[in-house]
Amino acid sequence: MYNNDIKAAFPYESANGTDVFSVVQYDFIRKWGPLDPEMGGQGIPNISGITKVNETTIQVILKGYNTADVYSILGISITPLHYYGDINKYDYGHNKFGFDFEDLSKQLSLISKPLGAGPYTFVSFDQQNGIVTLVANNHYFKGAPLTRVIHFKETSNDGIVSGITNGTLDISEIYYHQTRYSEIRAANSNGQYTGDVITTNMVDNMGYGYMGLNAGTINVAGEPSSTASRNLRKAFATILAVHRNDSIAAYYGEAAKILDYSILPTSWASPQPTDPPDYSVAFSVDVQGNPIYTPGMTPDQRYAAARQAALGFSKQQDIASVMGVLLLHLKAQKCPTRSSYLAEEPETTLLLVQFSLQNLHYK
């Protein structure tokens, strides 16, 4: 069916989303690599793309290019050789890396007893008061930290501001909420985020959220990949997208912004509004590919334009009523936990539309 192309089969033959190709490739190399006659029965001695530069630097050369590689590679933890391996079995020049070839029994035995190589050492956990105590690691390769002791205290988000003002906490991380930031401004005599009591330093949260539409339940005639089904989902997405500004402004205020692409805005690869003509606002074109909105539109005009565009993705009048119901829910700032609608197409095919808005809240 897939012309012996396992990469082509992966999206359809994987039961749980596992990359079948990578798994099979890994298992194949692991089993048959050591049996390669050219290896002399000794297995693969090293990876040519990974080389030691000096005592604290390793160079990794990749085949091809992928922006996500830097995260997967740099996510490898540094671990101490004397604990996880054997110093007497380390000889880089002779492809010896602290353990016998294929024998990872020691490493596996220490999974429940981890040891890192960071600047601090764990001392204790006070379960009753929720406090973790760390002390400076005198053996840290960059030298022991000047701050000798650190206490991490479990604190609820609504107790952070009061904890700092009364001296229980020295420093903390707080996720933006308009109530919390009002408390910060009230604590400072100047009414600002930084003042005589609390100093804040805002940084971008390295994450984002999005709403997904289930193609398995939102489709036409049980065919999720059909043009009609894709257009139906675009209709719902168009209505949901036009209300993003209202919901974000109501909850986060100035501390959040809309993303039109599923990538962090701090990434060098993130498209920017200053990158025309490639950049476009999410779900801002109609079924013919024409812009839905024009500069200077009021919010109500945008809502009306979005509804007309959503209706344009389907010619069935019953879909119009569905779009109207959804729009009324959003304008009334109410979110149904789950709704189902049935509409009859000209071909007498039943159209089942189901959507879930459990994670969408308007204040």
ABEGO torsion letter per residue (X at the ends): XAGGBAAAAAAAABAAGBBAAAAAAAAAAAAAAAABAAAGGAEBABBAABBBABAABBBBBBBEBBAAAAAAAAABBBBBAAAABBAAABBAAAGBAGBBBGBAAAAAAAAABBBBABABBBABBBAAAGBBBBBBBAABAAEBBABABBBBBBBBAAAAAAAAAAGABABBBBBBBAAAAAAAAAABAAGBABBAABBBBBBBBBBBBBBBBBAAABBBGGBAABAAAAAAAAAAAAAAAAAAAAAAAAAAEAABBBBABBBBAABAABBBAABOAABBBBGABBAAGBBABBBGBBAAAAAAAAAAAAAAABABAAAAAAAAAAAAAAAAGBBBABBBBBBBBAAGBBBBBBBBAAABBBX
